[in-house]
Amino acid sequence: MRLPILFLALAPLYGQTIGMDSHIDTAQRVLIDRADITQRSPVGHVDIPRLKEGGVNAPFFALWVPTYYKGAEAVRRTLDLRDAMQRVFDTHPEMIALALTAADVERITKNGRIAAILAVEGGHQIDNDLAVLRTYYRLGIRSMTLTHFRNTEWADSSTDKPAHNGLTALGKEVVREMNRLGMIVDVSHVSDKTFFDVLAVSTKPVIASHSSCRALSDVVRNMTDEMLQALAKNGGVVGINFGEGFVNQKDAERLKADIANATAEPPALSGKALDDYAAEEAHRDMKAVPVAATVDDVAEHVDHAIKVAGIDHVGIGSDFDGISGPPNGLEDVSKMPALKAALKKKGYSDDDLKKVFGLNTLRVLRDVTGK
């Protein structure tokens, strides 16, 4: 297969380096639509051909379960997503493999394969049970976002009314157990108080897998400068989110409305009926919308985060396949070189970009897993 000229031109930067995206939602497409991500698709934002064109060879695949899945239903749905990704690994081992450590990432990508890191996106998915958390770890999951749109019974979300003043005693146990296991603690989606509680408890670096800068786009899911500075002191990394409302204030109002809709009263469904509802919602939410955001807006957020937190604490967390309006010029993961070009115009060197586009997140993975 002949590689695109653009990809060949970027080979010195991306060829044998690690390109990481700490949050993509492509597992939803694999489960709901049986998407074949080994083939280039006219829909969605991510597949293996486009990952390679974009220089992303070690993405975090989020196993996201909406918060209206409760208790055992949330666990079931998580296992369904995990099984869907396993089918990809089993069917195409020559193209993609599960990575459990930084050493795995380096080994798998060395011969041109995609190293897939699996993440749970929402603490409700453990059903308040550390045994479930440990089971996810044994299934190869190496990161967990502590909340999603709603509070859990042990942590406050940024988009729900505060109920616990941050982390409860159980929430602190969750963080400690994740540290012990070697699982990355992800603070995207948590309230500001929960964020600082996590940093007070965690003995290992944490990530904000898909958050941008509140100073530039005032939405609660973004991080304040104080939070960015605290994350840097922790040794962690923020993965800049590409979602239009996260990076452009003109698009932020629609994002706020979407969040409000997502936290509305959940359906009283279970089993297949609940899965069908989730599929309909996913298809509705992923319909393309016109956006004001551009690749230059994303570059501004990366630049701001670097100026506040430092070059070693900023990465990429696009939220591709989880956003309906990617920025103009960053329509899918194959366009990642456009962001690199925008950052080079701002004076960033190739070594700087290697850190932002992968090595910073790889370092956290190594620090947390120990390998």
Secondary structure as a PSIPRED ss2 file (coil, helix, strand):
# PSIPRED VFORMAT (PSIPRED V4.0)

   1 M C   1.000  0.000  0.000
   2 R C   1.000  0.000  0.000
   3 L C   1.000  0.000  0.000
   4 P C   1.000  0.000  0.000
   5 I H   0.000  1.000  0.000
   6 L H   0.000  1.000  0.000
   7 F H   0.000  1.000  0.000
   8 L H   0.000  1.000  0.000
   9 A H   0.000  1.000  0.000
  10 L C   1.000  0.000  0.000
  11 A H   0.000  1.000  0.000
  12 P H   0.000  1.000  0.000
  13 L H   0.000  1.000  0.000
  14 Y H   0.000  1.000  0.000
  15 G C   1.000  0.000  0.000
  16 Q C   1.000  0.000  0.000
  17 T C   1.000  0.000  0.000
  18 I C   1.000  0.000  0.000
  19 G C   1.000  0.000  0.000
  20 M E   0.000  0.000  1.000
  21 D E   0.000  0.000  1.000
  22 S E   0.000  0.000  1.000
  23 H E   0.000  0.000  1.000
  24 I E   0.000  0.000  1.000
  25 D C   1.000  0.000  0.000
  26 T H   0.000  1.000  0.000
  27 A H   0.000  1.000  0.000
  28 Q H   0.000  1.000  0.000
  29 R H   0.000  1.000  0.000
  30 V H   0.000  1.000  0.000
  31 L H   0.000  1.000  0.000
  32 I H   0.000  1.000  0.000
  33 D C   1.000  0.000  0.000
  34 R C   1.000  0.000  0.000
  35 A C   1.000  0.000  0.000
  36 D C   1.000  0.000  0.000
  37 I C   1.000  0.000  0.000
  38 T C   1.000  0.000  0.000
  39 Q C   1.000  0.000  0.000
  40 R C   1.000  0.000  0.000
  41 S C   1.000  0.000  0.000
  42 P C   1.000  0.000  0.000
  43 V C   1.000  0.000  0.000
  44 G C   1.000  0.000  0.000
  45 H C   1.000  0.000  0.000
  46 V C   1.000  0.000  0.000
  47 D C   1.000  0.000  0.000
  48 I H   0.000  1.000  0.000
  49 P H   0.000  1.000  0.000
  50 R H   0.000  1.000  0.000
  51 L H   0.000  1.000  0.000
  52 K H   0.000  1.000  0.000
  53 E H   0.000  1.000  0.000
  54 G H   0.000  1.000  0.000
  55 G C   1.000  0.000  0.000
  56 V C   1.000  0.000  0.000
  57 N C   1.000  0.000  0.000
  58 A E   0.000  0.000  1.000
  59 P E   0.000  0.000  1.000
  60 F E   0.000  0.000  1.000
  61 F E   0.000  0.000  1.000
  62 A E   0.000  0.000  1.000
  63 L E   0.000  0.000  1.000
  64 W E   0.000  0.000  1.000
  65 V C   1.000  0.000  0.000
  66 P C   1.000  0.000  0.000
  67 T C   1.000  0.000  0.000
  68 Y C   1.000  0.000  0.000
  69 Y C   1.000  0.000  0.000
  70 K C   1.000  0.000  0.000
  71 G H   0.000  1.000  0.000
  72 A H   0.000  1.000  0.000
  73 E H   0.000  1.000  0.000
  74 A H   0.000  1.000  0.000
  75 V H   0.000  1.000  0.000
  76 R H   0.000  1.000  0.000
  77 R H   0.000  1.000  0.000
  78 T H   0.000  1.000  0.000
  79 L H   0.000  1.000  0.000
  80 D H   0.000  1.000  0.000
  81 L H   0.000  1.000  0.000
  82 R H   0.000  1.000  0.000
  83 D H   0.000  1.000  0.000
  84 A H   0.000  1.000  0.000
  85 M H   0.000  1.000  0.000
  86 Q H   0.000  1.000  0.000
  87 R H   0.000  1.000  0.000
  88 V H   0.000  1.000  0.000
  89 F H   0.000  1.000  0.000
  90 D H   0.000  1.000  0.000
  91 T H   0.000  1.000  0.000
  92 H C   1.000  0.000  0.000
  93 P C   1.000  0.000  0.000
  94 E C   1.000  0.000  0.000
  95 M C   1.000  0.000  0.000
  96 I E   0.000  0.000  1.000
  97 A E   0.000  0.000  1.000
  98 L E   0.000  0.000  1.000
  99 A C   1.000  0.000  0.000
 100 L C   1.000  0.000  0.000
 101 T C   1.000  0.000  0.000
 102 A H   0.000  1.000  0.000
 103 A H   0.000  1.000  0.000
 104 D H   0.000  1.000  0.000
 105 V H   0.000  1.000  0.000
 106 E H   0.000  1.000  0.000
 107 R H   0.000  1.000  0.000
 108 I H   0.000  1.000  0.000
 109 T H   0.000  1.000  0.000
 110 K H   0.000  1.000  0.000
 111 N C   1.000  0.000  0.000
 112 G C   1.000  0.000  0.000
 113 R C   1.000  0.000  0.000
 114 I E   0.000  0.000  1.000
 115 A E   0.000  0.000  1.000
 116 A E   0.000  0.000  1.000
 117 I E   0.000  0.000  1.000
 118 L E   0.000  0.000  1.000
 119 A E   0.000  0.000  1.000
 120 V E   0.000  0.000  1.000
 121 E E   0.000  0.000  1.000
 122 G C   1.000  0.000  0.000
 123 G H   0.000  1.000  0.000
 124 H H   0.000  1.000  0.000
 125 Q H   0.000  1.000  0.000
 126 I H   0.000  1.000  0.000
 127 D C   1.000  0.000  0.000
 128 N C   1.000  0.000  0.000
 129 D C   1.000  0.000  0.000
 130 L H   0.000  1.000  0.000
 131 A H   0.000  1.000  0.000
 132 V H   0.000  1.000  0.000
 133 L H   0.000  1.000  0.000
 134 R H   0.000  1.000  0.000
 135 T H   0.000  1.000  0.000
 136 Y H   0.000  1.000  0.000
 137 Y H   0.000  1.000  0.000
 138 R H   0.000  1.000  0.000
 139 L C   1.000  0.000  0.000
 140 G C   1.000  0.000  0.000
 141 I E   0.000  0.000  1.000
 142 R E   0.000  0.000  1.000
 143 S E   0.000  0.000  1.000
 144 M E   0.000  0.000  1.000
 145 T E   0.000  0.000  1.000
 146 L C   1.000  0.000  0.000
 147 T C   1.000  0.000  0.000
 148 H C   1.000  0.000  0.000
 149 F C   1.000  0.000  0.000
 150 R C   1.000  0.000  0.000
 151 N C   1.000  0.000  0.000
 152 T C   1.000  0.000  0.000
 153 E C   1.000  0.000  0.000
 154 W C   1.000  0.000  0.000
 155 A E   0.000  0.000  1.000
 156 D C   1.000  0.000  0.000
 157 S E   0.000  0.000  1.000
 158 S C   1.000  0.000  0.000
 159 T C   1.000  0.000  0.000
 160 D C   1.000  0.000  0.000
 161 K C   1.000  0.000  0.000
 162 P C   1.000  0.000  0.000
 163 A C   1.000  0.000  0.000
 164 H C   1.000  0.000  0.000
 165 N C   1.000  0.000  0.000
 166 G C   1.000  0.000  0.000
 167 L E   0.000  0.000  1.000
 168 T C   1.000  0.000  0.000
 169 A H   0.000  1.000  0.000
 170 L H   0.000  1.000  0.000
 171 G H   0.000  1.000  0.000
 172 K H   0.000  1.000  0.000
 173 E H   0.000  1.000  0.000
 174 V H   0.000  1.000  0.000
 175 V H   0.000  1.000  0.000
 176 R H   0.000  1.000  0.000
 177 E H   0.000  1.000  0.000
 178 M H   0.000  1.000  0.000
 179 N H   0.000  1.000  0.000
 180 R H   0.000  1.000  0.000
 181 L H   0.000  1.000  0.000
 182 G C   1.000  0.000  0.000
 183 M C   1.000  0.000  0.000
 184 I E   0.000  0.000  1.000
 185 V E   0.000  0.000  1.000
 186 D E   0.000  0.000  1.000
 187 V C   1.000  0.000  0.000
 188 S C   1.000  0.000  0.000
 189 H C   1.000  0.000  0.000
 190 V E   0.000  0.000  1.000
 191 S C   1.000  0.000  0.000
 192 D H   0.000  1.000  0.000
 193 K H   0.000  1.000  0.000
 194 T H   0.000  1.000  0.000
 195 F H   0.000  1.000  0.000
 196 F H   0.000  1.000  0.000
 197 D H   0.000  1.000  0.000
 198 V H   0.000  1.000  0.000
 199 L H   0.000  1.000  0.000
 200 A H   0.000  1.000  0.000
 201 V H   0.000  1.000  0.000
 202 S C   1.000  0.000  0.000
 203 T C   1.000  0.000  0.000
 204 K C   1.000  0.000  0.000
 205 P C   1.000  0.000  0.000
 206 V C   1.000  0.000  0.000
 207 I E   0.000  0.000  1.000
 208 A E   0.000  0.000  1.000
 209 S C   1.000  0.000  0.000
 210 H C   1.000  0.000  0.000
 211 S C   1.000  0.000  0.000
 212 S C   1.000  0.000  0.000
 213 C E   0.000  0.000  1.000
 214 R C   1.000  0.000  0.000
 215 A C   1.000  0.000  0.000
 216 L C   1.000  0.000  0.000
 217 S C   1.000  0.000  0.000
 218 D C   1.000  0.000  0.000
 219 V C   1.000  0.000  0.000
 220 V C   1.000  0.000  0.000
 221 R C   1.000  0.000  0.000
 222 N C   1.000  0.000  0.000
 223 M E   0.000  0.000  1.000
 224 T C   1.000  0.000  0.000
 225 D H   0.000  1.000  0.000
 226 E H   0.000  1.000  0.000
 227 M H   0.000  1.000  0.000
 228 L H   0.000  1.000  0.000
 229 Q H   0.000  1.000  0.000
 230 A H   0.000  1.000  0.000
 231 L H   0.000  1.000  0.000
 232 A H   0.000  1.000  0.000
 233 K H   0.000  1.000  0.000
 234 N H   0.000  1.000  0.000
 235 G C   1.000  0.000  0.000
 236 G C   1.000  0.000  0.000
 237 V E   0.000  0.000  1.000
 238 V E   0.000  0.000  1.000
 239 G E   0.000  0.000  1.000
 240 I E   0.000  0.000  1.000
 241 N C   1.000  0.000  0.000
 242 F C   1.000  0.000  0.000
 243 G C   1.000  0.000  0.000
 244 E H   0.000  1.000  0.000
 245 G H   0.000  1.000  0.000
 246 F H   0.000  1.000  0.000
 247 V H   0.000  1.000  0.000
 248 N C   1.000  0.000  0.000
 249 Q H   0.000  1.000  0.000
 250 K H   0.000  1.000  0.000
 251 D H   0.000  1.000  0.000
 252 A H   0.000  1.000  0.000
 253 E H   0.000  1.000  0.000
 254 R H   0.000  1.000  0.000
 255 L H   0.000  1.000  0.000
 256 K H   0.000  1.000  0.000
 257 A H   0.000  1.000  0.000
 258 D H   0.000  1.000  0.000
 259 I H   0.000  1.000  0.000
 260 A H   0.000  1.000  0.000
 261 N H   0.000  1.000  0.000
 262 A H   0.000  1.000  0.000
 263 T C   1.000  0.000  0.000
 264 A C   1.000  0.000  0.000
 265 E C   1.000  0.000  0.000
 266 P C   1.000  0.000  0.000
 267 P C   1.000  0.000  0.000
 268 A C   1.000  0.000  0.000
 269 L C   1.000  0.000  0.000
 270 S C   1.000  0.000  0.000
 271 G H   0.000  1.000  0.000
 272 K H   0.000  1.000  0.000
 273 A H   0.000  1.000  0.000
 274 L H   0.000  1.000  0.000
 275 D H   0.000  1.000  0.000
 276 D H   0.000  1.000  0.000
 277 Y H   0.000  1.000  0.000
 278 A H   0.000  1.000  0.000
 279 A H   0.000  1.000  0.000
 280 E H   0.000  1.000  0.000
 281 E H   0.000  1.000  0.000
 282 A H   0.000  1.000  0.000
 283 H H   0.000  1.000  0.000
 284 R H   0.000  1.000  0.000
 285 D H   0.000  1.000  0.000
 286 M C   1.000  0.000  0.000
 287 K C   1.000  0.000  0.000
 288 A C   1.000  0.000  0.000
 289 V C   1.000  0.000  0.000
 290 P C   1.000  0.000  0.000
 291 V C   1.000  0.000  0.000
 292 A C   1.000  0.000  0.000
 293 A C   1.000  0.000  0.000
 294 T E   0.000  0.000  1.000
 295 V H   0.000  1.000  0.000
 296 D H   0.000  1.000  0.000
 297 D H   0.000  1.000  0.000
 298 V H   0.000  1.000  0.000
 299 A H   0.000  1.000  0.000
 300 E H   0.000  1.000  0.000
 301 H H   0.000  1.000  0.000
 302 V H   0.000  1.000  0.000
 303 D H   0.000  1.000  0.000
 304 H H   0.000  1.000  0.000
 305 A H   0.000  1.000  0.000
 306 I H   0.000  1.000  0.000
 307 K H   0.000  1.000  0.000
 308 V H   0.000  1.000  0.000
 309 A H   0.000  1.000  0.000
 310 G C   1.000  0.000  0.000
 311 I H   0.000  1.000  0.000
 312 D H   0.000  1.000  0.000
 313 H H   0.000  1.000  0.000
 314 V E   0.000  0.000  1.000
 315 G E   0.000  0.000  1.000
 316 I E   0.000  0.000  1.000
 317 G C   1.000  0.000  0.000
 318 S C   1.000  0.000  0.000
 319 D C   1.000  0.000  0.000
 320 F E   0.000  0.000  1.000
 321 D C   1.000  0.000  0.000
 322 G C   1.000  0.000  0.000
 323 I C   1.000  0.000  0.000
 324 S C   1.000  0.000  0.000
 325 G C   1.000  0.000  0.000
 326 P C   1.000  0.000  0.000
 327 P C   1.000  0.000  0.000
 328 N E   0.000  0.000  1.000
 329 G C   1.000  0.000  0.000
 330 L C   1.000  0.000  0.000
 331 E C   1.000  0.000  0.000
 332 D C   1.000  0.000  0.000
 333 V H   0.000  1.000  0.000
 334 S H   0.000  1.000  0.000
 335 K H   0.000  1.000  0.000
 336 M H   0.000  1.000  0.000
 337 P H   0.000  1.000  0.000
 338 A H   0.000  1.000  0.000
 339 L H   0.000  1.000  0.000
 340 K H   0.000  1.000  0.000
 341 A H   0.000  1.000  0.000
 342 A H   0.000  1.000  0.000
 343 L H   0.000  1.000  0.000
 344 K H   0.000  1.000  0.000
 345 K H   0.000  1.000  0.000
 346 K C   1.000  0.000  0.000
 347 G C   1.000  0.000  0.000
 348 Y C   1.000  0.000  0.000
 349 S C   1.000  0.000  0.000
 350 D H   0.000  1.000  0.000
 351 D H   0.000  1.000  0.000
 352 D H   0.000  1.000  0.000
 353 L H   0.000  1.000  0.000
 354 K H   0.000  1.000  0.000
 355 K H   0.000  1.000  0.000
 356 V H   0.000  1.000  0.000
 357 F H   0.000  1.000  0.000
 358 G H   0.000  1.000  0.000
 359 L H   0.000  1.000  0.000
 360 N H   0.000  1.000  0.000
 361 T H   0.000  1.000  0.000
 362 L H   0.000  1.000  0.000
 363 R H   0.000  1.000  0.000
 364 V H   0.000  1.000  0.000
 365 L H   0.000  1.000  0.000
 366 R H   0.000  1.000  0.000
 367 D H   0.000  1.000  0.000
 368 V H   0.000  1.000  0.000
 369 T H   0.000  1.000  0.000
 370 G C   1.000  0.000  0.000
 371 K C   1.000  0.000  0.000
